[in-house]
Amino acid sequence: MSDRFRDGLLTPTETASYLEIPQSTLASWLKARAAGAPLVHQVEPGRRGQPSVPFIAVAEAHVLRSLRSLGLRMSEIREAAAAVRDAFATPYGLVSKRVATDGVEIFVGHGLGDLRRARGGQAPIQEVVSDHLRHLNWEPDDDFPSSLRLRQYPESVPVVIDPRFGQGRPVVAANRVPVGAITDLWEAGRASRTSPTTSS
């Protein structure tokens, strides 16, 4: 089983694709730092081209995307990350279960006035970020997430990234079948239906 913190699960390209984040944006997050730690953690790959993004970093990128969707600047995002990490004394504070269960109030409890502002000023940031954090799943008595539900798939058929299954590729939550295998079968079936028939 992959270590959520130390084992590369996906490449940056795969991570950006699954999370629907521009590759250039993810690349900047992987280089940025907050509270003395990377904004999104990366590990050294065994060889060039091998996975370098551990699961915990996939979760971090997901949360950062939720903050970015509010229109927050990178300086504000780094400030939020630093506040949460300092409060919980962990470089992985943004994906701590305590943030989710505390209603994400940590984001507005450290004098971060700009973080109170959601897009258009209509929704409190707690509600917006909580909605994104609900895509993360935690095991009992574990402070950090074990899987992430991809938001582009319907809730009726949840698809997750879980380091315990499918080598980190998206799987159907109910039966752990890789989504790639399903789409491959669908594409093969479509190709066989559309291929021209030959007459003897």
N, C-alpha and C positions, 0 to 999 in steps of 0.2 A: 504494500500500500504506500502511496506517495506521502511524503511529509509535506504538510500544507505550507510550511514556512521555508524549507530548505531545498526542496526538489523542484526543478523546472517542470512545469506542467504543459505549457503552451509556448509557442513563439510569440513575439510581439505582434506579428502580422495576424496570427490566428486569434489572439486576444482582442485586437481591434475589430476584427471581423465579427466575432461572436457577440461582442458588446455593442456593436454598431457605433464605434468611435473612430474618427479619422486617425489613420496611422500616424500622421504628424503630431496630432494631439497627444496620443499615447506616448510617443517618443519623447515629447517634452516633459510629460509627467514622470517618466522613468528617469529623467535627468535631474528633475527638480528635487529640492530638499525642504524639510520643515522640521523644526525642533531637533536638528542634528541627524535626521534620518531621511532616507529617500521618501519622496511623496508617494511613489508606487515602487515597491521593492522588486528587485531583479536579482537573480543568482547567476553565477558564472556557468555557462553551458559547457558540457563535456567536450563538445566539438562545435565548430562553426556551423550555424544553422539548426542546432539542436534547441529544444525548449529552454527558455531562460526566465519565464514568468511563472512563479509558484502560484498555487491557488490563492493564497492570502492576498497576493497582488492583483489577481483577477477581481477579488471582492473589493479591494481598495479602489481600483479603477471604476468599478460600478458605482461606488458611493461618490467618488469625485465627479463622475458624470452627472449625478443628481444635483450636486452643488453647482456645477457649471450650467445646468439647464435653468437655474434660477437667474442666470445672467451675472453671476459673481465673477469678478476679475481674479486672475491667478494669484495676485497678492492677497486677496481676501480668502481664497481657498487655502493658501499656505498658512495664513493666520488662524483659520479654523482648525486645520490639521495640528498646528503647534499647540493650540489651546487644549484640544482633546488629548493629545499625547502627553502633555505635561500633567493634565488632571489625572489620568489613569496610569502614568508612569510606564507607558509601553509605546514602542514605535508603531504598534498596530492599533492604536486607539480608535481610529476612524471606523474600524470594523469590529469593535468590542460589543459584545452582547449587552453590556451595561449602557451603552449609548442608546440602543434600540429600546430596551426595557424602561429606561428613564425618560422616554418620550423625546429624546434628542434635545432636551433642554440644555445640555452642555454647550450647544452651539450658540445659544443666546445668553448664557449665564456667565460669560467671561468678558463682558464689556465690548462684545463684537457688534457694535450697532448696525453696521451694514448687513450683517447676517440675518437681521430681522426682516429684511426686505425680500419678498418674493416678487416674481415677475408681475408687473402691473400693480403691485402693492395689494393684491386681493387675498392671497393665501398666506397664512403664517408659515415660516420656514419649517417649523416642527412638523406640520402636517405633510408638507411636500417631501421632506427627507425621510420621514417615517414611512411614507408610501414606498419609497425606493428601498429602504432597509427591510421591508417586509418580503422582499425577494430573496433575502439571505435566510438560511436555515441553520439553526444551532442544535447540537445534541444537548441533552440535559447535563448540567454541571460543567459546561464548556463555555468559556468566555468568547471563543472565536468561531466563526461560521464553518460549517462542514460542507455546504453546497450553496449554489446560487441558481435561482430560477431565472431563466432568460425571459425578459419582458416582452419580446417580440412574438412569443408563442402564446396561444390562448390558455387561460387559467383552467379550462376544462380538460386540457391535455398538457399538463405542465412538462416543460423540458428543462433539465438542470445540467449544470456543470458540477460534477462531483468527483473529486480526485480518487475516490475509491472505485469508480466504475468507468469503463469506456476509455481508459487512458487519458482522461481529462476532456475528451470530446463530448459534446452535448448528447445526453441520453434522455429517453422518455422516463419520467420519474416513476411511473407505475411499474414498469417491467425492466428498466435499465437497458433497453434496446437502443443502440446508437442511432441517432437521427440520420447520420450519414448512410447507414445500411438501409433505412427505410426509403430515403430519397434515391439511392442507387437502384433499388428494386422498382420504384415508381418510374424512374427514367428508363430502365430496361423494358418495363412493360409498355411504356408509351412508344418506345422505339420499335418494338415488335408489332404494335398495332398500326404504326404509320409506315412500316417498310413495304415497298412495292411487292406484289405477288408476281411470280413468274409463271408463264403458261408453258405447257409442254408441247 
